[in-house]
Structure formats: C-alpha cells, structure tokens
Amino acid sequence: MNQHRSSTVGIAVGLGLTAGGVLLASLARRHKGGRDSAPGYTARRIPGKFDVTGKTVTIRKPRAELFAYWRDFANLPAIMENLEHVEVMDNQTGHSAWSIKAPAGNTVRIETKIAREVADELIAWRSVEGSEIATEGRVMFSDAPGDRGTQVTLIIAYQPPAGAVGKAVAKLFIREPAVQARHDLKRFKMLMETGEIATSANRKDETRAAQQEKKS
Amino acid sequence: MKALTWHGTKDVRVETVDDPEIINPRDAILKVTSTAICGSDLHLYDGVIPGMQAGDILGHEFMGEAVEVGKDSTLEKGQRVVVPFTISCGGCFHCQVQQYSACENSNPAEKQDMSASLYGHPMSGLFGYSHLTGGYSGGQAEYVRVPFSDVGPIVIPDHLEDDKVLFLSDILPTGWMAAENAEIQPDDTVAVWGCGPVGLFAIQSAIAMGAAKVIAIDHYPHRLELARQLGAEVIDFRKTDVREALMEMSGGIGVDAVIDAVGMEAHGFAIDNMVDVVKQKVGVGADRASVLKQALLAVRFGGKVSIPGVYGGMTDKFPTGALMEKGLQVRSGQTHVQKYTKPLLDKIEDGSLDTTFLISHRLPLDEAAKGYRNFKEKQDSWTKVILKPGMAAK
C-alpha cells in the first residue's frame, strides 16, 4: 500500500483509503501499535495531513440493493447534507461532478472518479487533481449477523482546503464531518428501510430540503 | 388551526398556527377529537426536559379522524384512530423485535445528536416531547400530522366512544408494560410508587396479572382512594415510614417487585431529594430520584425493579450497592405502545378493562392552559384532563 504515498493525490494512505482491498482493521493495529481490532478511523490520533471520518450503520436490506442505490451517485443528494447535485459524466469510471453548497450562494464543484469497485461490497472514489477540495471516500457493504441486513461503513478523507474560498467551504463542508457522515448514513438508512426520510416539519416549506433550497 | 404551544416554564398558550400538511408518503393528517394531558407533559410544563423551543405544540395522547392520507398510508379518510405516542417505522431492527420506542428511523437525522450524546444512542421520535425526541408537533391541537400512519394508529370500532379508548395512546400500555416488566408471579407482593394515571393503571394491570398483593404509595387522599378501589392496599408516605411498612406488609421479606411510577420530579423530604430540587431549579439537570432510591432499598433480594417513571438526566448518590448486592433485575424504558394497542383494545372491548374511572375533567382545547395549571396544582382532584377540540368554549 505504500505506493499510494507518492500518488498524485497522495492522501491518507496509511489508512488504506486508496489501498483497495486492504482491511482497515489491520492498519489500525499498525498505527496504534497494539493488537486492537477497532477500525483505523476510530484511533484517537490519525497521522498525516488528511482528516478522516468513518461511520457504520446497519440497514435491514440486502447488500445488492444498497450497493445499487449508492453506485448511482446521482441519488446521493437525497441523503447528503449540502450536496446539491451530482452529474455522472461516465458511468463506467464513475467520473462525476459533485456540486456542494457553499456560503453566500456559492457552489463548490468536486470531480471524482471511482478508484476501486467490488460489486455489492465496496465503492471507493477520489477527487481528480485540481478539485477545490482534495477528498476521497469509500463505502463498504458487508452482511450483518443473522437476518439483521447489511452493515454499511462510510469513510471520508479530505484535506482542509487553503485560501478564502477554501475556508468558506471548510466551514460548511468540513465543519463537523463526523456529524455530517452520521446524518448522511442515517438518512440513507431511513430511505432504504422506510421509503422516506423522517422530518418533524409540519409544512412542506419547513422541510430540510426546502430550507436548504432557501439558503442558496 | 388552534394548538396548545409551549413558551417556557409554566407558560403554555392556545394559539393559532398553520395547519399541518402531508409531507411524506406514509403520513396522515388527523382531525383531533380527544387529547389528554399526560403526567409527563408536566415535566415539560415545569421546564425540566431539555430541548424545548418556544412555540412547540405539546400533546402525545390523542385520537381523531383521518382527514388526509399520504399515498402509502393504509388509513382511509374518515377512520377513527388512536395514535401511539411513540413514532415507529415498523421496518428497522428495533421495530422488528417489537421494541417500538427504540425505532431507529423516526427521529430526524439532524435531531439525533443531542440525545445521542446524552444517552449514547439517539432517542426515537415521540409526539410533542421536545427536540430531543424529534421536535414533532403534538396532538393538543385541532389537527396533527402523523408519520408512519400505516404502523402506529389503531382503528377504533364505531361503538367505542373516545373516552374508553383514548388512553391506548400512552398511559394504559405504559401501566401495563410497567406491570409486565415487574414479571409478576402469583405469590408476588408488588409495591407501586405514585398513584397518578400510570401508577393506577400499573396497579390495575398487576392485579389483572395475578399479583397476590399490590401496595400503592402516594400522599394525595383521592388518588389513594382510587388505588384502594382498584384493589390495592395503600400507604400515605406523609404519615408512614414507607420502607418499614413495606417490610412489615411483606412478612419481613421485602416486596417481590417495585414499580416507580413517579420519575424525576418526586415529592418528599429526604435531604438528598431537597438538594436535587435545588439543582433542578438552577438547571443542573439532576433527576430527583428519591423514589427509585427508596424502591431499590425496599425490594427483596433477587427482586424486580420496573421504572415507567420518566428520568431524563443523571442522579447523585445512586444506591449501586443495593442494586448489585441484592441481585436486582431492572427493566425500564419508554413504552413499546404499538405492541400493546391491539391486545388492550380487545380487553376494553370485552369489558375486562375500563379506564374511564380516571377521567376527572373534560375541557375545550381553548382551556388547555387552565387544564395544565390545575393538573399540576390540584393533583388530588384533577386526576386526568381530556381536551376536546370540538367542544365549545364556555
């Protein structure tokens, strides 16, 4: 996996984010210097210049169904905070443009490509060079014990951007990535298990989607 | 529409607000016909539950008529339903094992953080019970939006009037589950602290489940009288040393099961309780757990502890020694209402359960604030208040 240290994006290698099938658990052992079975992203300190966040939920649906939903990146604005639109330019390579809402009506565009894909198990993506935020992520699907469905783990690594735009974006995109990842996964779970995303709004113009619309 | 809204400690008002709309496919809109003020609403009224916002519509015990249904609702317009106070999706792990009050999908994602940090896991959605539990508008209103209307609401046969079935929304299943959690055996002596609605229904349920003896503890004479009428022996804690009395009344063994139907705002004069009163007033958020502490000392070795009473924060000087050394079994939790509505509706229909004895007052919705004030200040005589949005104001 060390070859990734010198990759153009050059990020979060130690955590195996770009390292294909390398298990996070084994990396966690290496980095924490002990025999610990916890995933690497739960380490108290993660070395390197990239921040990493990871979250897992269990969803009572088969892996294939969940994988298929996520693999169509155009679906993701329905569940992801501040993600306005995803344009899939090439389905084969997963080359996509992500439009993310930024303060003062700005939109940040990040282009990503699929770095690795294993049907019904894993999708890893990374930003192409020149994106305003260098980021990569992966989502992993594994069978939960018994008939509990599928465990879905989302890991996102990102490099805090520099400059004025970067700072503005950081406030929104990177403010609390762990919280955001948790919310995103919870909404994914809601949509898959119940067919809708829970809201306590009483009127259509009070929903999260409508509020997000207003901010822009 | 008109709705009862919260504005601060002991400040609730009936105001005109926007009517709710169908938002999600499984929603329904109900026209509320009856809605009750719950003892746990008094915790909101007293300002001891965090996560309230000015303008929140209260009320989690309600029933009404479906007037609008979403495309995936299984209700039909015109059906009369009682709605469980727990909002449950029916499809997550917890719903599948009938732990409906732990539903993973009903509390909106962006509202889950506060309860997750307080309790380690997010609460499920509840109607009208703070933003900790989703910030859902409650049913003390003319209309209410009901999410997952294909799972929660139970359709009521026309011949059963509102007053007979309204309590299926919360306090009847809560009293029943409290007794079930006490795992009552035929020879058991069961002590119940608090003769409010949940305590009384727990007494009624424990007797129905075959307890040999039920002992009710309170200090309001009328409430103790209601307990006595249900078949309980009673203790007035202002006149009697409760722990000593329970030991004597259980033949020196200690009671087999204890039910704390009081929760975080216990009355009483123990020193540590008074300290907790002060802390609660200054906002430290300590639960006044004097009843639970007393119950843990009163219950016998290997006994069963059931806690339907609401706690929200933390408590000092908790008797962990009694808990461990006596090998106690503790069961608690918000009620899995959906699990109990059908069997309890059957008992109401066949006449084996009647809960109307509890109702002391029926008021129009416009007088809801008065209902809160008196339910709080005149607990002896105001045992249960039902608000009727359709009733003309006096």
Interface residues (C-beta under 8 A of the other chain):
Chain A: T58 R60 E81 R148 G149 V179 R182 H183 D184 K186 R187 K189 M190 E193 T194 G195 E196 I197 A198 T199 S200 A201 N202 R203 K204 T207 R208
Chain B: D18 P20 E21 I23 N24 P25 R26 D72 C89 G90 G91 C92 F93 Q96 E104 N105 S106 N107 P108 A109 E110 K111 Q112 D113 G125 G134 G135 Y136 S137 R145 P147 F148
